[in-house]
């Protein structure tokens, strides 16, 4: 996976490497069609990391836990909740 190291309960990436991932605004329905790697939770804000054109991107998903739970409770978006969490170290 390159910059990510895989463990049983999720993925790990260095905080500095995560900051280098380019943010990109993508609609939720478009995001689920991409190759999603996992989600990052930073101070209750959620970002999705995905792979596109041989490059990682991150897209903002939710501003707090309640929004994340509400967005991922819809049947078509439960795949996001099933993604591994990416921890920053």
C-alpha positions as MATLAB code, in Angstrom:
seq = 'XXXXXXXXXXXXXXXXXXXXXXXXXXXXXXXXXXXXXXXXXXXXXXXXXXXXXXXXXXXXXXXXXXXXXXXXXXXXXXXXXXXXXXXXX';
ca = [
       0.000    0.000    0.000;
       2.992    2.295   -0.080;
       2.621    4.952    2.612;
       0.251    2.868    4.772;
       1.164    0.014    7.080;
      -1.549   -2.571    7.677;
      -2.449   -4.009   11.090;
      -5.349   -6.224   12.197;
      -7.507   -3.314   13.398;
      -6.681   -0.756   10.715;
      -4.020    1.093    8.805;
      -1.272    3.399   10.053;
       0.381    6.340    8.325;
       2.830    8.962    9.537;
       1.091   12.285   10.196;
       3.571   14.122    7.982;
       2.910   11.736    5.065;
      -0.848   12.127    5.574;
      -0.516   15.912    5.347;
       1.123   15.451    1.931;
      -1.959   13.709    0.514;
      -3.774   16.167   -1.721;
      -7.325   17.061   -0.631;
      -9.979   16.846   -3.312;
     -13.678   17.683   -3.052;
     -15.810   14.785   -4.224;
     -19.543   14.210   -3.795;
     -20.474   11.237   -1.619;
     -22.150    9.304   -4.438;
     -18.991    9.742   -6.565;
     -16.740    8.777   -3.675;
     -18.244    5.312   -3.257;
     -17.387    4.564   -6.890;
     -13.690    5.193   -6.242;
     -11.168    2.787   -4.737;
     -11.474    3.850   -1.101;
      -8.583    2.910    1.192;
     -10.000    3.916    4.568;
     -11.140    6.799    6.723;
      -9.197    9.114    9.021;
     -10.715   10.658   12.147;
      -9.003   13.865   13.273;
     -10.606   15.783   16.174;
     -14.016   14.236   15.308;
     -13.701   15.241   11.644;
     -13.765   12.406    9.111;
     -11.814   12.200    5.877;
     -11.878    9.426    3.274;
      -8.605    8.426    1.641;
      -8.954    6.968   -1.840;
      -6.741    5.887   -4.738;
      -7.138    7.393   -8.196;
      -4.771    7.676  -11.167;
      -1.863    6.114   -9.229;
      -2.146    8.709   -6.475;
      -3.782    8.997   -3.040;
      -6.350   11.712   -2.380;
      -8.361   12.655    0.695;
     -11.895   13.974    0.696;
     -13.748   15.535    3.613;
     -16.730   13.465    4.732;
     -18.193   14.601    8.062;
     -17.594   17.279   10.669;
     -18.406   15.132   13.723;
     -19.397   11.655   14.903;
     -23.129   12.336   14.567;
     -22.793   13.363   10.926;
     -20.586   10.345   10.178;
     -23.134    7.982   11.745;
     -26.018    9.663    9.924;
     -24.263    9.553    6.544;
     -23.189    5.941    6.896;
     -26.536    4.698    8.199;
     -27.998    4.834    4.686;
     -27.822    1.388    3.081;
     -25.862    2.503    0.026;
     -23.187    4.216    2.173;
     -22.633    1.512    4.799;
     -19.550    0.484    2.812;
     -17.832    3.599    4.199;
     -18.408    2.512    7.796;
     -16.899   -0.883    6.943;
     -13.651    0.684    5.683;
     -10.609    0.325    7.920;
      -9.729    3.306   10.061;
      -6.399    4.927    9.245;
      -4.521    5.992   12.360;
      -1.983    8.823   12.302;
       1.261    8.308   14.199;
];
